Structures are given as C-alpha cells and as structure tokens.
Amino acid sequence: MACAALVLRALTTSSDRRTLAVRHLPGTMVAMAWSKNTSAGDPIVSHSGAVLSRPVAFRFALDLTAEQSQRCFMFAGARRLAYNHHLARVKKNLERRAKELDAGLGCDELTPSPSWSKVSFINEFNAYKTGRTKDSPVNADGTRGLAWREEVSADVFECASVDAAAALKNYRESATGARKGRRVGFPRFAAKHRDTPRFRLRSKCRPGETAPIRFVGARTLRVPKLGELRISGSGKKIARMIAAGRFHVYSASFTYSAGRWFVALTGVAAELHPARRSLKGRHPSTVGVDRGVKSLLVAADASGALVASFEEMNTLRCAEQRLKRANQALARTKPGSAGRKKAKARLARLHGEIARKRRHVTHEASLALARGTRRLALEDLHVAGMVRNRHLARSLSDAALGELGRQLTYKAAWYGTELVLVERFYPSSKTCSRCGSVKEQLSLSTRVYACEHCGLELDRDVNAAINLARWPGARAATASPKTAAA
C-alpha cells in the first residue's frame, strides 16, 4: 500500500479543460459550441434566445431489429475493449514502478508514468487502433490496428477513454486523500459476462450543422452508425422542445437492461414556464416530509394538517415468490446451455419490472410534493449507513429513500419550491409534536407515538413530519432578513 501511494504521488498528469461558451445556436438541431477561453459557469443560449441551464435526461426503451441489437452489442464490446485497454496499460506501469521502488531506485530513476488525462487517453487509443503503437494488434493480412474500427463510431472509443480517465482520477485522489468519502480502489476491469453492456455517443458538431443525434419522427431517433432506431412511446414532446430551442442534447447513453436496450438523452433545457413555477394555489406554510419503510413518505405542516401520504413501497416483497421461482429455475439449468440463457433473461425481466414500478411511484410522490407546496423541510438521512443494517437492508432498499430524496431535490428547484434539509441528528420521531418532550428510546416496531407527559397518541410518521415542519432551522432559513439598526 505504501508503494502504491508513493507511485501515485510521483505521477504527473495534465488536464485539458474545455468549457462551454455563451453562443446563440442558429439551428434547431445543432450541438454545443466549445471554447477554451470561457468560464465553466456560462450557460448555453439557443437560437430562440432561451437560456438552457436546467440539466435533464429523457429515457426511452428501444424497439430494435435483430441487426440493430447486434450492432449495439458490438458498440458495447468496443467500449469495453477501450476501457480495459487504458486500465491495463496504467496498471502495468504502476506495477513496474512499484517494483523499481522496492529495488531501491529513486523517484527520478523510475519508468516515466503516462498521463492520465482524458485527452492523452483519447490520443493514445487513436494511435493504438490505427496501428501506430508498438502494441497495436496485427491482423491476418499483415495490417496493424483494429480491422473493424470503421464499423464502430469513433465516439464510442473516445467516451470510453473519458470514463477510464475519470475512474483513475477518483482512484488517484482517493489514494492521496484529496477525495472525500469512502476510499476508492483501482477501477475494476469490465468483464464481458459481468459488466452491463453500455456505451455513450456525444451529439457534437459545429454551430449551424445538423446534430448527429436527432429525432426524424415522433418514434424514430437517428444515431450515427446505427441508423434510425424506433423508440417505445412518443418522442414528439422532446422533438418540439429541440425545435423550439428549449432543449439541447449533449449525449445519448445506451444501456442493455432486463433483456432490452434503453437510451437516455442527456442535455440542458430551459427553465419551466413561469405559470408552472407559480406559487399560487400551493400549500402556504412549510411542509415537513418524513421518509420511511411503512410509509414511503408522510407530509404534514406545522399545524398538524396532513398534506400528502404515500403508502409503503413493497414492489420487491410482492414479487418475492416469482423471483424465488425464477432463481430456482436458473439454478436447475446447465451452465452454458440455451435454457440457462432463457432463465437468466426471465430473471432479468422480473428485476426490471420491479425497478420500473419503484421508479414510477417515487416520481409520482416527488412530483406531487414539488408542485403542491411552497416550502419543504426534508430530513437528511444517511441512507448508505442505514442499508448496512442487515436486518433492514432489503426493506430500506425497496423503499428507495435515497432516490426519493434525489428526485425531490432537483424537482423542487425546477418548480420553484424552497427545499430545506433538516440536520441529520434532529430527533423528529422521538419528539412530541404537542409538548416537545423527547423520548429516550423509540423502537422501529412502535408505529404509534404515545407521549407520557401530555397523553398525545399519533401516528409515528405524522408526528415526525410535524416536527420537521417546525424545525427551527427551517424557520430561520425562510425568515425575511431584518432591517439593519440605525
């Protein structure tokens, strides 16, 4: 470990910082303009004058032909090849430098370390795939490089190089103490039968040119090297936003999940219409939001009025029997057989169905609160630490507490709702919402809060939501500033 730290400290890396420029994009389907001389906080202004500053993503399931699906798997394999190539090259260099350190060589005598920047990775793999490096593959006809490289979009290799550089950056900063949070080890190699098939394509072109990734119909998305892909559902709304200059596509991320290919269009959009951000008709006072397992969320104001309540998230529990049968069927199959392949696909479809139902409920709950309130007080939960409890891990994961908090955070900003995070150790569940007394112990099995001092009996989650709405920090954050004394 000490040798690895010494090797990391001896590394010298260069970064290529490219930031967005403020430019009026003249076309309806044109990509972003890049500049090295502008600040990173500058937004994009579309051809219609709309400022695009709201990060969004639209996800669609794809209805692909057999040929298109096979090409997508080919793109995913190319991405995996480039990603593993960079990791293997860096790991080999680190191991060699570590051996040289153990042999007593000084830092100046070590084998030079390659740059870990994304630009150097892109340039190196471009030379590797075209046969301009010593370790480039040699084909049967004597040519060097990847013979099939023209069949795959060059952007697949570049995005894989960017991903490898980002993973190695996290490893380096974690080893040197510059990265906060849990320690990150050396990135894992992407195994063919373990890694999720995925790849990313950027929608980049010069201002005024037609973007390579674009809608050519309500249900048709055109992608370079893949042709026209049919989506499940309608993309008419997104196509209208792009045509009106209210949405700009950065990239398209393709993922194979639950036996089906999905595409996520990531980009920036204009702020919502002022009428949708208006506070008229919303709940006037601060609303406390308590997240839990028995109830997905309970929202109440300081007066005790119940604003919203969503029942428990039990999608996994309801599908346990079907999952059990699917796992048993998979265990009875022969490794490498066609039956095992079908059993794995069936199990993946069940897990995909559970995830879609869970995502649908969390979106409904977060959207209802973001649209119907003016101010929210949300408890700051340490979900990663809570899931470490093996007795509650399954229920907590099924409740999607972290995902619900993430959705509330960005949707509140979209709709102009003020969101206040309540400190993590505030005893909202143990405090009586009538007299303010605090219990020393309150087990999770106790679903009704009973106060020994004032006799209050109230649902545990409703009591916690009321206390969150009354949190002193929420009132201080929303209070108007006082006039300075003369």
N, C-alpha and C positions, 0 to 999 in steps of 0.2 A: 504493500500500500504506500509506503514511503517513497519507493522508487517511482511509482506511478505519479505521485504528487510532484516529485522533482521533475519528471518528464513534462508534466503539464505546465509547470511554471517556466520551463525553458522554451516553451512554444512561442513563436511569434506569428501572429495572424494579422491579416489585413482585411478590412471590411470595405465593401462597396455600397455606400449609402445613396439610395435613389429615392427621391421624394416626389410627391405629387405637385404639379403646378396648377395654379388657377388659370384655366383656359376655357373659353367658350367653345364647346364641341359643336361643329357646324352640322354634322349629320345626325340622323335619328338612331343609327345603329353603329356608332363609332366607339372605339375603345379609348382608354385613358391616355393622356399625354404625360410623358415622364421628363423630368428635369433634375439635374444635379445641383442646381443653384437656388432652390426654393426651400422653404421650411416645411417640416413634416405636417404641420397643422393646417396647411392651406387646403380648403375643400375644392371639389370639382364643381364647375358651373356648366350646365348643359346648354345646348343651342337655344333652348326656350328661356334661358335666364334663371332656371331653378337651381338653387344651391343643393347639391347632393352630399349630405353629411350623415345620413342615417344608415348604418350598416344593416343589411338584411340578407336573407337567404331563402330561396324558394326550392322546395324538394319535390321531385316528381318520380313516380315509378315509370319504368320504360317497358314498352311492348316491342321487343326486338325480334328480328328474324334470327334463324339459326346462324346465318353467316355473320350478322352484326354482333350477336352474342359471342361468337368465336373470336372476332376481331377485338372485342372488349377484353376478353381474357388474354389475348396476345399483348394488348397495351399494358394490362396489369403485370404480365410477366416481364415486359421491358422495363417497367418502373421498378420492379423488384430486383432485376439484374443491375440496374444503375445504382440503386440504393446500397445493395450489398457490396458492389464494387468499391465504393468510397469507404465503407466501413472496414472492409478487408485491407485496403491499402493503408489506412490510418492505423489500424490495429497492428499490422506487420511492422510499421515504422516505430510505434510505441514499444513493442516488444524488443526490437533491436536496440533502441536507445536505452531501455531498461537493462539489457544485458551489458551494454557498454558502460553504464554507470556502475553496475556490480563489479565490472572488471577494473574499476578504478580510474576510468577516463574522466577528464574534466568536462565541464559543460561546453567549452569551446571546441572540444575534440569529438563531440558526438556527431552522429549522422544527421545531416540537416533535416529538419521537420518540414513536411509540406504544409502549405497554407490551408487552413480550414474554412476559408471564406466561401460563400456560395458561388462567387464569380470564378474563383480558381477551380472549384469542383466542376463547374459547367465547362470551362475551357479544357480541363484535363480529360473529361469524358468525351468531349467532341473529338479530341485527338485520338483517344482510345478506340472509339467506334469507327473512325475513318482509317485506322491502321497507321497512325503516325507516332505511336509509342512502342517501346520495346516489348511490352507485354500484350500488345494487341493480338487477338486471335488470328490464326492463319487458316484460310478456307481450303477446300479440296482442290480448287483450281489454281492455288498459289497466291491469290489475292489476300490482302490483310484487312482486318476490320470486321465489323458485323455485316454480313452479306444481306441481312433482312432489314437493315436500318431505315431504308426508304419506305418500307411498308408501315412504319410507325411514325406518328407525329413527333417531330424533334422536341416539342414542348413537354412530352412525357419524360424524356431524359433530363431536361432542364429542371422540371419541377421535382423530380426525384433527387437531383443534386441539391436543390434548395432544402428539401426535407432532411437529407443527410447532414447538411451543414448545420441546420437548426438543432438536430438531435445531438450532434457532437458539441455544439456550443453549450447546451444545457449540461452535458457531462463535464466539460471543462470548468464552467462556472461553479458547478456543484462541488467538484474536487478542490477547487481553490477557495471555496467559501464565499464566492461572490453571488451565488444564487440562494435565495431564501427557500425555506420549506424543506421537505424530506430529501435526503441525499439521493442523487440520481447516478446510477451506474453506467457503464459503457452500453451504448444502444444495442439492442438485440438484432440479430440478422433476421431478415424477412424470409421465413421458411415457406415453401410452396404450399404445403398442406396445413399450415398453421396460421399464416398471415391472411387477413381478409383481402381478397382481390380488389384493388382500388388503383386509381390514377387520377391525375388532375391536368386540365388543359386551361391555359390562360387565354382570355379574349383580348388580344393586343394587336393594335395596328396604328397607323399614323392618322392624325386628325383628318377627317374628310373621307376616309376609306370605309368600306363596309366591314363591319366586325365579323370575324370568322365564326363566332358562335352566335347564332341568331335564330329567331322564330321565322319560319316561312309559311306558317299556317297556325290555326288555333291548336292543333295537336301535333305539330311537327317541329322538331328542333334540328337545325343543321349544325353539324360538328365537323371540323376538318378531319380527313382521312377515315371518317366513319359514315359520312353521308347524312341523309335525312333520317332521324330517329323519331319514332312515334312515341308520344308520352301518354300515360294513363291519366285521363282528366283533361281539362282545358287550360291552355296557357294564354288564352285571349287577354286576360287581365294584365299579365306581365308584358305581353306584346304591346298593349296600349300604353302602359307606363313607359316602356322604352321609346315608343314612337313619340310620346309627348315630352320626352326628355326628363322624366321623373324617376328613372331607374337606369343604372349603368352596371353592366355585367363585368366583373373582374375575372372570374374563372368559373369553370364547370368541374365539379368533383364527382367522379363516377365510383360507385361502391356496389359490390355484389353482396347482398344480404338476404337471408331467408329464401334462397332459390330464385332471386330476381335482381336485376340491375336497377339501381336508382341513380339519379343525377340531382345535384344540388347546385343551383345557380347562385353564386355569392357576388355581392356588389354593394353599391351605395344607392340610396334613394332619397328623394326629397322628403321634407317633414310632412306629416299628415295635414290635411286641410284644417284650417282654424276651427271650422264647425265641429270636427271630430275631436279637437283638443279643448273645446269649450267646457267650462266647469259648471255650466247651467244644468240644473236638474240632477246633479250628483249629491251624494250624501255630504252634508255641510261640515261635519266635525271629523276629528281624527278617528280612524278605524284601526283597531288592533287585529292582527292576523296571527292566529295560533295554528301551527302545523303539527300534525300528529299522525298516529297509526290508526287509531279507532275512527277518527275523522280526518279526511285529507286536509281540510282547513276549516276553521271557525273564525268568522269575522264579526266583531261587535264594537260599538263605540263606548265612550266613557260613561254614558248614562245607563248602559246595560242593554241597549236595543240590539237585537241580533240582525246583522246586515246580510250575511251570507253564510251558508253552511254546505259543505260537500262531504258526502259520506266517504267511508274508508275506501282505500284503493286495494282491491283484492283480486286483481287480474291474474296474478300468479297463483294464488290459492285456489281460484276457481278452475284453473287449468292443470292442477297438480295430478289428477288422475290420468288425464290424457298424456301429460308429459311422462308419467310413470310408465304407461303402456308403450309409448314411443321409445323410451330408453331401454325397456326390456326387449322390444323388437330389435333394436340396434345391437344389443348385447348378444343376441342369438344368431346374428349373421356372421358370415365368414369374412375375415379381412381381405380386402381387395376384390370382393365379388360385386356383381351388379345389384344384388339385394341389399348389400350394406350401403351402397351409394344411394339407393332409394330410401332406405331407413334414415340416413343422415339428412337427406333433403326434407323428409317429413318432419323430423325433429326441428330442423331449422325453421320450417314454416310455422310451427307452433310457437316457437320463441319470437318470431317476427310478428305474429298476431298479437301476442301478449304485449310486446313493446309498442305496437301501434295503438292498442286500446289505452295503455297507460299514458302515452303521449297525447292522445285525444282528450282525456279527462283533465290533464294538467293544463292544456291550452285553454279549455273551456273555463276552468276555475280562475286562472291568471287573467284572462281577458275580461271576465265579468268584474273582477275587482279593479282592474286598471281603468275600465270605462265608467264604473259606477261610483267611484269615490274621488275625493279631492286630496286626501292625505292618508297615507298608510304607515302604520308602525309595525315593522316586521322583525321578529326575533332572529338574532344572529346565531344560527345553530352550527356546531362543529360536526357536520354530517359524517365526514371521514372518520372521526374518532368514535362516533356513535355506532357506526357499522362494525367496528372491531369487536363489539359485544356479540359473541357467537349465538347467544340466546335470542337476540333481537335482529340479527343481521338480515335475515330473509324478509321479515316484516318491514323493516326500515327501508330496504332496497326496493321492495314492492311499492312502498308509499311515495317514492320519488321526491323526497323532501328537498334535496339539493336542486333538482331540475325545476321544481316549482318555484323556489327562491330565485333561480336564474331567470326564469321567464317573467316573474313579477318585476325584477329589476329593470329589464330593458323595455318591457311594455309600459311600465309607469312613466319612463322617460318619453316614450312615443306619444302617450295620450295626455301629457302634462300633469300627471299625478305626482305629488310630492311623496317620496319614499324615505322614511327614517328607519335606520337599523337600531334596534334596541340592543344594549350591551348583552354579551353572551351569558353572564352570570346573574342577570336580573331574575329574582325568584318569582316569576309571573304565575306559575302553577301553585306555589306554596303560600302565596299572599291572599288574604281575604279581600275581596273587592268591596266589602261593606265597611269593615272596621280597620283594615290594614294590618292585622296581626299576621305573623308569618309562622307557618308550621315548621318544626324541625325535621320531620320525616313525612314523606308522602310517597307511597309505593305506586308503581305504574298500574297495578291492578285496581286501585281506587279510582273509580270513574266519577264519583260524586264528591264534590268538595263540601265538607261539613266543618264549620267553624265552631270551636269550643267556647269562644268568647261572646259572639253575638247570635249564634244559632243559625247562621246562614247555611242553606243547603242549595247547591247549584252545580250544574254540570261542570266537570273539571275543565274542559276546553273553553267553555263560555267564560268561566271565571278568569282563566288565563288571558283570553282575548281582551276582556275589560281592563285588566291590569296593564296590558301592553298599550292600550289606547291612553291610559292615564300616566304612562311613564314620564317622569319629569323631564328627561332629555328630549322627548318628542315635543313637549310644550315649549321648551327653550329654543329648539331648532326652528319652530314655526312662529315664534313670537316676533312682532314687529320691533325694529330697533328703537331704542328710547332716544328722545331728543337730548342732545348734549346740554349740560348745565351751563348757565351764563357765567 
